[in-house]
């Protein structure tokens, strides 16, 4: 018996109640820490990291449970109030939500460890807000109805407002006001769109909506599409589509490093919701509304890719590069999702965690690299009268390879901290630009293969991609090249240009999270075969919405205990 089978057998008595743990654990942890005084920072830090680590373990267990049968229909449903759908609160666990839970917990753990070095002391209530943010993220991945999705969105956003302002400063306050204003507008659109959908269909349960949309009368079809467009606008703001992403780069780059790394996941929440709702509500079973909005997703995603790549090319600050990298990643995912092809969906699902992990690591690296760069007292390397690369007699030095400080390069030692930063920056560059041999290349190659062979390699009847397909192929390659130029230029500026800088003081708590995130990318590369099979099964389930509908709508409440039967008293003779 394999380890996975043994773990699933051990989990069986805990399911489906274990699905509540990713929501309840951060909620209870935040409540506990709010009762503590601010001078107990060390204890709060331990509780925060311990809870996040436990949450990662639970998420990994749920991932194994969701994939236990190896079938597209693997799914678990929890009726929170023991009311059947669509009347009660429903949580649903499938491969997609389990993958997003693991991704969120992984990035949250790395961020909490990085914050332990110094950033958690930069303001008050960092740890409770961090846990509430994690609760909102996990709840959004597990919920199965629009109203509770709105509730978890608001919990996530309310916590993010405080986290963005953590550390204070004019830049954080200014970008925080923009961030709050645009997200309040998005929340208003969310409410309007959900209200219109409820007025048309009479339900907000996602599975019930999927059943109701094909039955909408033709006279209300236009109103239905208007409601879906308003709702989609709210999610596309979260996903940072152009031109609704002007707020992202200033806000994310102004946030403290661990908060910026966690925020990199928030754009993927919008991507997750669009994948979930668009393929469920407007998939192949939606009747006249099937594939509604696909051209907007594809076109908007392509424009966003161009915007993100040009933004990277015009940026030199590492934080700005990470922000525009998040926009480029979101644009690639949106454009690929709009095609509605299972093979292409599997490729973008593989690319999603890879790019998110690399961008989160780049936000952490930005803090260390900026701190190292700003320690220099002078940016002029030639303060003496001697010309570089010449001897004191102004004769060219023969046989020696000298640097700009006129020191022999052979035998010079690169400090370990600088070497770690350089290797980590190189790994981030490879993943974000989609170059081999790391996971970013595997994800982009899978998307390119699906575009060029929509039915799969070697399948008969394959047709060449149309104009939109060729355009996405060109953009995937071209934007990767622009991102490579931008990141390479930034690497030369920070690692090769000579500055009189002090040695970088790097703590283990700062280097370990970056290595952890990039190690996860390496693991995705080494296990590319099993991971891609998992993503293909996830994509197949997403493109078969009847499986989700059947699992949710067929879930039945647990019957209550039967009252003991009381025998009537016997009459005395």
C-alpha positions as CSV (number, residue, x, y, z in Angstrom):
1,X,0.0,0.0,0.0
2,X,1.4,3.4,-1.0
3,X,1.9,6.3,1.3
4,X,-0.8,8.3,-0.5
5,X,-3.3,5.5,0.0
6,X,-2.4,5.2,3.7
7,X,-2.8,8.9,4.1
8,X,-6.2,8.9,2.4
9,X,-7.4,6.1,4.6
10,X,-6.3,8.0,7.7
11,X,-8.1,11.1,6.4
12,X,-11.4,9.4,5.5
13,X,-13.0,9.8,9.0
14,X,-12.1,13.5,9.0
15,X,-13.7,14.3,5.6
16,X,-15.5,16.3,4.6
17,X,-15.1,18.3,7.9
18,X,-11.4,18.8,7.2
19,X,-12.4,21.1,4.4
20,X,-13.2,23.7,7.1
21,X,-9.7,23.7,8.5
22,X,-8.1,26.1,5.9
23,X,-10.8,28.7,6.8
24,X,-11.2,28.1,10.6
25,X,-7.5,27.7,11.4
26,X,-6.5,31.2,10.3
27,X,-9.7,32.7,11.7
28,X,-9.1,31.2,15.2
29,X,-5.4,32.1,15.0
30,X,-6.2,35.7,14.2
31,X,-8.8,35.9,17.0
32,X,-6.3,34.5,19.5
33,X,-3.6,37.0,18.5
34,X,-6.0,39.9,18.7
35,X,-6.4,39.1,22.4
36,X,-2.7,39.5,23.0
37,X,-0.8,42.7,23.7
38,X,1.5,44.2,21.0
39,X,4.6,43.7,23.1
40,X,4.2,39.9,22.7
41,X,5.6,40.0,19.1
42,X,7.8,37.0,19.4
43,X,4.9,34.8,20.6
44,X,2.7,36.1,17.9
45,X,5.3,35.4,15.3
46,X,5.6,31.8,16.5
47,X,1.9,31.3,16.5
48,X,1.6,32.9,13.0
49,X,4.3,30.7,11.4
50,X,3.0,27.6,13.2
51,X,-0.5,28.1,12.1
52,X,0.6,28.7,8.5
53,X,2.8,25.6,8.5
54,X,-0.1,23.5,9.8
55,X,-2.3,25.0,7.1
56,X,0.2,24.0,4.5
57,X,0.1,20.4,5.8
58,X,-3.7,20.4,5.7
59,X,-3.7,21.8,2.2
60,X,-1.3,19.1,1.0
61,X,-3.5,16.4,2.6
62,X,-6.6,17.9,0.8
63,X,-4.6,17.9,-2.4
64,X,-3.9,14.2,-2.1
65,X,-7.5,13.6,-1.2
66,X,-8.8,15.5,-4.2
67,X,-6.6,13.4,-6.5
68,X,-7.0,10.0,-4.8
69,X,-9.2,8.3,-7.4
70,X,-7.4,9.7,-10.5
71,X,-10.7,10.5,-12.2
72,X,-12.1,13.7,-13.5
73,X,-15.1,13.5,-11.1
74,X,-13.1,13.4,-7.9
75,X,-14.8,16.0,-5.7
76,X,-16.0,16.5,-2.1
77,X,-18.8,18.8,-0.9
78,X,-19.4,20.1,2.6
79,X,-22.9,21.4,3.6
80,X,-21.9,23.9,6.3
81,X,-25.4,24.3,7.8
82,X,-26.5,20.7,6.9
83,X,-28.9,22.3,4.4
84,X,-29.0,20.9,0.8
85,X,-27.8,23.1,-2.1
86,X,-28.9,25.7,-3.2
87,X,-30.5,26.7,0.2
88,X,-27.5,26.4,2.5
89,X,-23.8,27.4,2.5
90,X,-21.8,24.9,0.4
91,X,-18.0,24.4,0.3
92,X,-16.6,22.4,-2.7
93,X,-13.2,20.8,-3.0
94,X,-11.8,19.7,-6.3
95,X,-8.4,19.5,-7.9
96,X,-8.4,23.2,-8.8
97,X,-9.3,24.5,-5.4
98,X,-6.9,22.1,-3.7
99,X,-4.0,23.3,-5.9
100,X,-4.8,26.9,-5.1
101,X,-4.9,26.1,-1.4
102,X,-1.4,24.6,-1.6
103,X,-0.1,27.6,-3.6
104,X,-1.6,30.1,-1.1
105,X,-0.2,28.2,1.9
106,X,3.2,27.9,0.3
107,X,3.5,31.6,-0.4
108,X,2.1,32.5,3.0
109,X,4.6,30.3,4.8
110,X,7.5,31.9,2.9
111,X,6.2,35.4,3.5
112,X,5.7,34.8,7.3
113,X,9.2,33.5,7.7
114,X,10.7,36.4,5.7
115,X,8.7,38.8,7.8
116,X,10.2,37.3,11.0
117,X,13.6,38.8,10.1
118,X,12.4,42.4,10.7
119,X,9.3,43.5,8.9
120,X,6.7,42.1,11.3
121,X,7.9,44.7,13.8
122,X,7.3,47.7,11.5
123,X,3.7,48.2,12.6
124,X,0.8,46.8,14.7
125,X,-1.5,43.9,14.1
126,X,0.6,42.4,11.3
127,X,0.1,38.8,12.3
128,X,-3.7,38.9,12.8
129,X,-4.1,40.8,9.5
130,X,-1.9,38.2,7.8
131,X,-4.0,35.3,9.0
132,X,-7.3,37.1,8.1
133,X,-5.8,37.6,4.6
134,X,-5.1,33.9,4.4
135,X,-8.6,33.1,5.6
136,X,-10.1,35.2,2.8
137,X,-7.9,33.6,0.2
138,X,-8.7,30.0,1.3
139,X,-12.4,30.8,1.6
140,X,-12.6,32.2,-1.9
141,X,-11.0,29.0,-3.2
142,X,-13.5,26.7,-1.4
143,X,-16.8,28.4,-1.6
144,X,-19.5,27.2,-4.0
145,X,-21.8,30.3,-4.1
146,X,-21.4,33.9,-5.1
147,X,-22.6,35.5,-1.9
148,X,-20.0,33.8,0.2
149,X,-17.4,34.5,-2.4
150,X,-18.2,38.2,-1.9
151,X,-17.9,37.7,1.9
152,X,-14.5,36.1,1.6
153,X,-13.4,38.7,-1.0
154,X,-14.2,41.5,1.5
155,X,-12.4,39.7,4.3
156,X,-9.4,39.4,2.1
157,X,-9.5,43.0,0.9
158,X,-10.1,44.4,4.4
159,X,-7.0,42.6,5.6
160,X,-5.0,43.7,2.6
161,X,-5.8,47.4,3.3
162,X,-4.1,47.1,6.7
163,X,-1.2,45.0,5.3
164,X,-0.5,47.5,2.5
165,X,-0.2,50.3,5.1
166,X,2.0,48.2,7.3
167,X,5.3,50.1,7.8
168,X,3.7,53.5,7.1
169,X,5.3,56.0,4.9
170,X,4.0,58.5,2.3
171,X,4.3,56.1,-0.7
172,X,2.3,53.3,1.1
173,X,-0.4,55.7,2.1
174,X,-0.7,57.2,-1.3
175,X,-0.8,53.9,-3.2
176,X,-3.0,52.5,-0.4
177,X,-5.7,55.1,-1.1
178,X,-5.7,54.2,-4.8
179,X,-5.8,50.5,-3.9
180,X,-8.7,51.0,-1.5
181,X,-10.7,53.1,-4.0
182,X,-10.4,50.8,-6.9
183,X,-11.2,47.7,-4.8
184,X,-14.2,49.4,-3.3
185,X,-15.4,50.1,-6.8
186,X,-14.8,46.5,-7.8
187,X,-16.8,45.3,-4.8
188,X,-19.7,47.6,-5.8
189,X,-19.7,46.0,-9.2
190,X,-19.6,42.6,-7.7
191,X,-22.7,43.3,-5.7
192,X,-24.5,44.8,-8.6
193,X,-23.7,41.9,-10.9
194,X,-24.6,39.3,-8.3
195,X,-27.9,41.1,-7.5
196,X,-28.8,41.1,-11.2
197,X,-28.0,37.4,-11.6
198,X,-30.1,36.6,-8.5
199,X,-33.0,38.7,-10.0
200,X,-32.8,36.7,-13.2
201,X,-32.1,33.2,-12.0
202,X,-33.3,33.2,-8.4
203,X,-30.1,31.7,-7.0
204,X,-26.5,32.5,-6.2
205,X,-25.3,28.9,-5.8
206,X,-22.7,28.3,-8.6
207,X,-24.0,24.8,-9.5
208,X,-27.6,26.0,-9.5
209,X,-26.7,29.0,-11.6
210,X,-25.1,26.6,-14.2
211,X,-28.5,24.8,-14.3
212,X,-30.5,27.9,-14.5
213,X,-28.6,29.9,-17.2
214,X,-29.6,27.6,-20.1
215,X,-33.2,28.0,-19.1
216,X,-33.3,31.8,-19.1
217,X,-35.9,33.1,-21.5
218,X,-34.6,34.8,-24.6
219,X,-36.1,38.1,-23.6
220,X,-33.9,38.1,-20.5
221,X,-30.7,36.9,-22.2
222,X,-29.3,40.3,-22.8
223,X,-29.9,41.3,-19.2
224,X,-28.1,38.1,-18.2
225,X,-25.1,38.9,-20.3
226,X,-25.0,42.4,-18.9
227,X,-25.0,41.0,-15.4
228,X,-22.2,38.6,-16.3
229,X,-20.2,41.5,-17.8
230,X,-20.6,43.6,-14.7
231,X,-19.6,40.7,-12.5
232,X,-16.7,39.8,-14.8
233,X,-15.4,43.4,-14.6
234,X,-15.1,43.1,-10.8
235,X,-13.0,39.9,-11.2
236,X,-10.9,41.3,-14.1
237,X,-9.9,44.3,-11.9
238,X,-8.6,41.7,-9.4
239,X,-6.9,39.9,-12.2
240,X,-5.2,43.1,-13.3
241,X,-6.4,43.2,-16.9
242,X,-5.6,46.3,-18.9
243,X,-6.7,49.2,-18.6
244,X,-7.9,48.4,-15.0
245,X,-4.5,47.5,-13.6
246,X,-3.0,51.0,-13.1
247,X,-3.2,50.6,-9.4
248,X,-1.2,47.3,-9.1
249,X,2.4,48.2,-9.6
250,X,2.5,51.3,-7.3
251,X,0.6,49.4,-4.6
252,X,2.5,46.1,-4.7
253,X,5.9,47.7,-5.0
254,X,5.2,50.1,-2.1
255,X,4.1,47.3,0.2
256,X,6.7,45.7,2.5
257,X,8.4,42.7,0.9
258,X,6.4,39.9,2.6
259,X,3.2,41.7,1.9
260,X,4.1,42.2,-1.7
261,X,4.9,38.5,-2.0
262,X,1.5,37.6,-0.6
263,X,-0.2,40.1,-2.8
264,X,1.3,38.4,-5.9
265,X,-1.3,35.7,-5.2
266,X,-4.2,38.1,-5.2
267,X,-4.2,38.6,-8.9
268,X,-4.4,34.8,-9.3
269,X,-7.6,34.9,-7.2
270,X,-9.2,36.8,-10.0
271,X,-7.9,34.3,-12.5
272,X,-9.2,31.4,-10.4
273,X,-12.7,32.9,-10.2
274,X,-12.8,33.6,-13.9
275,X,-11.8,30.0,-14.7
276,X,-14.3,28.6,-12.3
277,X,-17.3,30.7,-13.2
278,X,-16.7,31.2,-16.9
279,X,-16.2,27.5,-17.6
280,X,-19.1,26.5,-15.2
281,X,-21.7,29.1,-16.1
282,X,-20.8,29.8,-19.8
283,X,-19.2,26.5,-20.8
284,X,-20.4,24.0,-23.3
285,X,-23.7,23.3,-21.4
286,X,-24.8,27.0,-21.3
287,X,-27.0,26.8,-24.3
288,X,-27.3,30.1,-26.2
289,X,-24.8,31.7,-23.8
290,X,-22.0,29.2,-24.3
291,X,-18.6,30.8,-24.6
292,X,-20.0,34.2,-23.9
293,X,-17.1,36.7,-23.4
294,X,-14.4,34.5,-24.8
295,X,-13.2,37.1,-27.3
296,X,-13.0,39.7,-24.5
297,X,-10.9,37.4,-22.4
298,X,-8.6,36.6,-25.2
299,X,-8.2,40.1,-26.5
300,X,-7.9,41.7,-23.1
301,X,-5.4,39.1,-22.1
302,X,-3.2,39.8,-25.1
303,X,-3.3,43.6,-24.6
304,X,-2.4,43.0,-20.9
305,X,0.6,40.9,-22.0
306,X,1.9,43.7,-24.2
307,X,1.3,46.3,-21.4
308,X,3.1,44.1,-18.9
309,X,6.1,43.4,-21.1
310,X,6.5,47.1,-22.1
311,X,6.2,48.0,-18.4
312,X,9.0,45.6,-17.5
313,X,11.1,47.1,-20.3
314,X,10.6,50.6,-19.0
315,X,11.4,49.7,-15.3
316,X,14.6,49.4,-13.5
317,X,13.5,49.0,-9.9
318,X,13.1,45.3,-9.0
319,X,9.8,45.9,-7.2
320,X,8.3,47.5,-10.4
321,X,9.7,44.6,-12.5
322,X,7.9,42.1,-10.1
323,X,4.7,44.1,-10.4
324,X,4.7,44.2,-14.2
325,X,5.7,40.6,-14.2
326,X,2.5,39.8,-12.3
327,X,0.5,41.7,-14.9
328,X,2.3,39.8,-17.7
329,X,1.6,36.5,-16.1
330,X,-2.1,37.4,-15.6
331,X,-2.4,38.5,-19.2
332,X,-0.9,35.2,-20.4
333,X,-3.4,33.2,-18.3
334,X,-6.4,35.3,-19.4
335,X,-5.6,35.1,-23.1
336,X,-5.0,31.3,-22.9
337,X,-8.2,30.8,-20.9
338,X,-10.3,32.6,-23.5
339,X,-9.7,29.9,-26.1
340,X,-11.6,27.3,-24.1
341,X,-9.4,24.4,-25.0
342,X,-8.8,21.6,-22.4
343,X,-5.1,21.1,-23.5
344,X,-4.4,24.8,-23.4
345,X,-6.2,25.1,-20.0
346,X,-3.9,22.4,-18.6
347,X,-0.9,24.3,-19.8
348,X,-2.0,27.5,-18.2
349,X,-2.8,25.7,-15.0
350,X,0.8,24.5,-14.9
351,X,2.1,27.9,-15.6
352,X,0.0,29.6,-13.0
353,X,1.7,28.3,-9.8
354,X,5.2,28.5,-11.5
355,X,4.9,32.2,-12.4
356,X,3.2,33.1,-9.1
357,X,6.0,31.4,-7.0
358,X,8.7,33.2,-9.0
359,X,7.1,36.6,-8.8
360,X,6.6,36.2,-5.0
361,X,10.3,35.3,-4.7
362,X,11.2,38.4,-6.8
363,X,9.3,40.6,-4.4
364,X,11.3,39.2,-1.6
365,X,14.5,39.6,-3.6
366,X,13.7,43.2,-4.3
367,X,13.9,44.1,-0.6
368,X,17.3,42.5,-0.2
369,X,18.7,43.9,-3.5
370,X,17.5,47.5,-2.8
371,X,18.9,47.3,0.7
372,X,22.3,46.1,-0.6
373,X,22.4,48.7,-3.4
374,X,21.5,51.6,-1.1
375,X,24.3,50.9,1.4
376,X,26.9,52.3,-1.1
377,X,28.4,55.7,-0.2
378,X,29.5,56.5,-3.7
379,X,28.5,55.4,-7.2
380,X,31.8,56.6,-8.8
381,X,34.3,53.8,-9.0
382,X,37.3,55.9,-10.1
383,X,38.3,58.2,-7.3
384,X,42.1,58.0,-7.9
385,X,44.2,59.4,-10.7
386,X,45.2,56.1,-12.2
387,X,43.4,54.9,-15.3
388,X,41.7,51.5,-15.0
389,X,43.2,48.5,-16.6
390,X,46.6,50.2,-16.8
391,X,49.7,50.0,-14.6
392,X,51.0,52.9,-12.6
393,X,53.3,53.8,-15.6
394,X,50.1,54.0,-17.9
395,X,51.2,50.8,-19.7
396,X,48.5,48.3,-20.4
397,X,48.6,45.4,-18.1
398,X,49.6,42.2,-20.0
399,X,48.5,38.8,-19.0
400,X,46.2,39.9,-16.2
401,X,42.4,40.0,-16.2
402,X,41.5,43.1,-14.2
403,X,38.2,44.5,-13.1
404,X,37.2,48.1,-13.0
405,X,38.9,48.4,-9.5
406,X,42.2,47.3,-11.1
407,X,42.1,44.1,-9.1
408,X,42.9,40.7,-10.5
409,X,39.7,38.7,-11.2
410,X,41.3,35.3,-10.8
411,X,40.8,34.0,-7.3
412,X,38.4,36.7,-6.1
413,X,35.7,35.3,-3.8
414,X,32.1,36.1,-4.3
415,X,30.4,36.6,-1.0
416,X,27.9,33.8,-0.2
417,X,25.0,36.3,0.3
418,X,25.6,37.9,-3.1
419,X,26.0,34.5,-4.8
420,X,22.6,33.5,-3.3
421,X,20.9,36.7,-4.5
422,X,22.5,36.3,-8.0
423,X,21.4,32.7,-8.4
424,X,17.9,33.4,-7.0
425,X,17.5,36.3,-9.4
426,X,18.7,34.2,-12.3
427,X,16.1,31.5,-11.4
428,X,13.3,34.1,-11.2
429,X,14.4,35.4,-14.6
430,X,14.2,31.9,-16.1
431,X,10.8,31.1,-14.7
432,X,9.2,34.5,-15.5
433,X,10.5,34.6,-19.1
434,X,9.8,30.9,-19.7
435,X,13.3,29.8,-20.5
436,X,14.6,26.3,-19.9
437,X,15.2,24.4,-17.8
438,X,12.8,25.5,-15.1
439,X,9.0,25.2,-14.7
440,X,8.2,28.4,-16.6
441,X,9.5,26.9,-19.8
442,X,7.5,23.7,-19.2
443,X,4.3,25.8,-18.8
444,X,4.9,28.0,-21.8
445,X,5.9,25.0,-23.9
446,X,2.7,23.2,-22.9
447,X,0.6,26.2,-23.9
448,X,2.5,26.6,-27.2
449,X,2.0,22.9,-28.0
450,X,-1.7,23.1,-27.3
451,X,-2.0,26.2,-29.6
452,X,-0.2,24.5,-32.4
453,X,-1.9,21.1,-31.8
454,X,-5.3,21.7,-30.3
455,X,-6.2,18.0,-30.4
456,X,-2.9,16.8,-29.1
457,X,0.3,15.7,-30.7
458,X,-0.1,13.1,-33.4
459,X,-3.9,13.2,-33.4
460,X,-5.6,13.0,-36.8
461,X,-7.8,15.9,-38.1
462,X,-5.7,18.6,-36.3
463,X,-6.2,22.1,-37.7
464,X,-3.7,24.9,-37.7
465,X,-4.4,27.7,-35.2
466,X,-6.3,30.7,-36.5
467,X,-5.2,34.3,-36.4
468,X,-5.8,34.6,-32.6
469,X,-3.8,31.4,-32.0
470,X,-0.8,32.6,-34.0
471,X,-1.0,36.0,-32.3
472,X,-0.9,34.4,-28.8
473,X,2.0,32.2,-30.0
474,X,3.9,35.3,-31.0
475,X,3.1,37.2,-27.8
476,X,4.1,34.3,-25.6
477,X,7.5,34.3,-27.3
478,X,7.8,38.0,-27.8
479,X,6.8,39.1,-24.3
480,X,9.2,36.5,-22.9
481,X,12.0,38.1,-24.9
482,X,11.1,41.6,-23.7
483,X,11.0,40.4,-20.1
484,X,14.3,38.7,-20.5
485,X,15.9,42.0,-21.7
486,X,14.4,43.9,-18.8
487,X,15.5,41.4,-16.1
488,X,18.9,40.9,-17.7
489,X,19.5,44.7,-17.7
490,X,18.4,44.9,-14.1
491,X,20.7,42.0,-13.2
492,X,23.7,43.7,-14.8
493,X,22.9,47.0,-13.0
494,X,22.7,45.3,-9.6
495,X,25.4,42.6,-9.8
496,X,27.9,43.6,-12.5
497,X,28.1,47.4,-12.2
498,X,30.7,48.5,-9.7
499,X,29.6,50.5,-6.6
500,X,31.4,51.1,-3.3
501,X,29.0,49.0,-1.3
502,X,29.3,47.3,2.0
503,X,29.0,43.5,2.2
504,X,25.4,42.4,2.2
505,X,24.2,41.1,5.6
506,X,21.8,38.4,4.8
507,X,19.9,36.5,7.5
508,X,18.9,32.9,7.3
509,X,15.3,33.9,7.7
510,X,15.6,36.1,4.6
511,X,17.4,33.6,2.4
512,X,15.4,30.5,3.4
513,X,12.0,31.7,2.1
514,X,13.4,32.6,-1.3
515,X,15.1,29.3,-1.6
516,X,11.9,27.6,-0.5
517,X,9.8,29.3,-3.2
518,X,12.3,28.6,-6.0
519,X,12.8,25.1,-4.7
520,X,9.0,24.6,-5.3
521,X,9.6,25.7,-8.9
522,X,12.4,23.2,-9.2
523,X,10.1,20.5,-7.8
524,X,7.5,21.4,-10.4
525,X,10.2,20.9,-13.0
526,X,11.4,17.6,-11.7
527,X,7.9,16.2,-11.3
528,X,6.6,17.8,-14.5
529,X,5.1,14.5,-15.7
530,X,2.8,13.8,-12.7
531,X,2.1,17.5,-12.2
532,X,1.0,17.9,-15.9
533,X,-1.2,14.8,-15.6
534,X,-2.8,16.4,-12.5
535,X,-3.3,19.7,-14.4
536,X,-4.8,17.8,-17.4
537,X,-7.3,16.1,-15.1
538,X,-8.1,19.4,-13.6
539,X,-8.7,21.0,-17.0
540,X,-10.9,18.1,-18.1
541,X,-13.1,18.5,-15.0
542,X,-13.4,22.3,-15.6
543,X,-14.5,21.7,-19.2
544,X,-17.1,19.2,-18.0
545,X,-19.3,21.4,-15.8
546,X,-22.0,18.8,-15.4
547,X,-19.6,16.9,-13.0
548,X,-19.4,19.9,-10.7
549,X,-23.2,20.5,-10.9
550,X,-24.0,16.8,-10.1
551,X,-21.6,16.7,-7.2
552,X,-22.9,19.8,-5.5
553,X,-26.6,19.3,-6.2
554,X,-26.6,15.7,-5.2
555,X,-25.0,16.2,-1.8
556,X,-27.5,15.3,0.9
557,X,-27.6,16.5,4.5
558,X,-26.5,14.1,7.2
559,X,-29.7,12.8,9.0
560,X,-30.0,13.8,12.6
561,X,-30.1,11.2,15.4
562,X,-33.4,9.5,15.8
563,X,-35.2,10.2,19.0
564,X,-35.7,7.1,21.2
565,X,-39.1,5.6,21.0
566,X,-41.1,6.0,24.2
567,X,-43.5,3.3,24.9
568,X,-46.8,4.4,26.4
569,X,-47.4,3.4,30.0
570,X,-49.4,0.3,30.5
571,X,-52.6,0.6,32.4
572,X,-52.9,-1.2,35.6
573,X,-55.3,-4.2,35.5
